[in-house]
C-alpha cells in the first residue's frame, strides 16, 4: 500500500474522536455557513438548479424570436419592459440573452453545479474520509461562487443591460464601452463575476486534489478508487491548471476597458474617430480564452463520464470493462485537452502549417474517447440491466456522447471547419456533446445519489417522463441544426426571415423553438420532483438500496458530519466486484476470501 494511503489512515485515526463529537449546531452553522462537505454539495446543487432554470428560460426567450421572427408577444413587454418594445425582443437584448445563456450554463451550472455538487459529495464518501482536507476552504469555495452569482445576477438589472458580446466575450466588442449598450457596465460586472467564480473553482479544485491524495482510508490505493473519484481528480487538475489563464485574460480586459491599456486593441476606428490604442491583439484574447475554453469542455464532461461509468456498472450488475483502460483514457484526455485549444481558431488567420498540428491533436483525442465508449458498451453487453431513471440517463449520456462526438471529427478538420465554423453546425455539435450530454450525466448522478443525500427516493414515474421527453427533445432540437449548418446558415443572427436563402428553414426553426419550450417545461417537472421528494419522497429503509460496492453505502442512511459512526471501514478490493463467484455484489470492505477467483 502506498505511503500516502498509510498517511491517510493516520490522519483518520487522529480524527475519529473528532468525528464522533457532535457540537451543538445552529441553523446558520448547519445550513448556511456549513463546513460539512455534504451540505456544501447540496448548496452547490440547489444554486446550480436555480441558475439552470434562469439560463434555460433565456434560451426559450431567444428561441421565441428565432422561431417566430414576424410575431409580437405583448406579454413580453410586460415582463421585460423596454428590452421588448411592442412585444418583440430588441436586437441588442437578444445578444444579451444569448451571452448570458452561454455563460450561465457553461460556468455556473455545468462547472460549479456539476463539479461543486458531486466532487464535494462523493470524494470523502467514496475514499473513506470524514470530510475534505480543508472544510473552511470548501465553505469559502461555495461563498465565492455565491458572490459571483450575485454579481452576475445584478448585471441583468443595470440600465444598459447585461454583457452582450457572446459568452466568449471577444474583444474589441467587449473591450470598448462605446461599442454597444451590452459593452458598458454589464460587461465589467461579467468580468468581476467571472474572477470571483474562478477563485471559487481554484479553492475547490485544490481541496479536491489534496483530499484524494492524502485522505484515503486504509487499503484505498489509487487503483481501488471508483472511476467517479478518478474523474473528479482529473477534473480538478484541469481546472487548477487552466482557470488562472482565463483569470489573467479577464483582468487584462478590465485594464483595457478602464485603465487605457492596449493588450487587445490596435488601430480601431469608432464612428469615424481613430482610437489612440496601438500594439494590442484581439487574437491574444482568443488564445487565453480557449486555453481555458477547451479544457473547460472536459472539466464539464469528465465528472459526467465518471458518474455514468459508476452507474452503468452498478445497474448492469457487472464489473466495469477495462478499469485501468478507463483511468488511462481519462489521463490521456486530460493531457490532450491542453494541446487542442487552437482548433477554435482555425478562422483567425492561423498559419495553416500550425493548424495541421492542431488538427492532428484534435483528432487524436477521439482515441481515448472511443476507448471509453467501447468500454461502456462492453459493460452493457449481455448485462442484467436494471432500468432505473439513473441508468436511463447514464445510457442517454453514452448515446449523446457518441452522436455529438462524431460531428467533432468534422469540425476538427481545419479545411471543413472554415466552412462550418460560424454556422449552426457548431451549435448542434457542442450542445449535444458538451451541453446536453453533461446534463444527462448530472441527472444520472442526482437520481442515483439522491437517496444518500436526502434519505428519500425521487419519484420514478416522473423520472421516466423526464428522461424520455428530454432525450427525444434534445435530438429533435439539435439534430436538425446540423443540416441548417451544412446549408451555411450562420449562427448569432437575430432574424433569418429577410434572407431568401434561409427562409426555407422558417418552419424548421419554429418546430425547434416549440420543442425547446416542451423540454424546458419537463425540466420544471424534474425541479418539482426534486423539491417535493426532499420532504415527501418515499423513505429509504436500507443502507445500500442499489446493491453497490462503494464506501458511501456503508454509512448510515442519513450520515452526520463525519460520515461514519466509529471506525472508518478498511478497503480490501476494487470498486467493481459484481457478479463474481455466484454473488451479485461484494462490497469493497469485505476481505478477499481464500478460494476467491482472481479474474477481476
Secondary structure, DSSP 8 states (H G I E B T S, - for coil): --HHHHHHHHHHHHHHHHHH------HIIIIIS---HHHHHHHHHHHHHHHHHHHHHHHHHHHHHHH-TT---HHHHHHHGGGGGGGS--HHHHHHHHHHHHHIIIIIITTHHHHHHHHHHHHHHHHT-SS-S-HHHHHHHHHHHHHHHHHHHHGGGSTT-S--STTTT-TTTTT-TTS-GGGSHHHHHHHHHHHHHHHHHHHHHHHHHHHHHH---TT--GGGS-HHHHHHHHHHHHHHHHHHHHHHHHHHHHHHHHT---SS--S-EETTEE----S--HHHHHHHHHHHHHHHHHHHHHHHHHHHHHHHHHHHTS--S-HHHHHHHHHHHHHHGGG-GGGGGGGGT--HHHHHHHHHHHHHHHHHHHHHHHHHHHHHTT------HHHHHHHHHHHHHHHHHHHHHHHHSHHHHHHHTTBHHHHHHHIIIIIIHHHHHHHHHHHHHHHHHHSB---HHHHHHHHHHHHHHHHHHHHHHHHHHHTT-BSS-S--TT-TTTGGGHHHHHHHHHHHHHHHHHHHHHHHHHHHHHHHS-B--STTTT---SGGGGS-TT--TTSSSSS-----S-S--EEETTEEE--TTS---TT-----
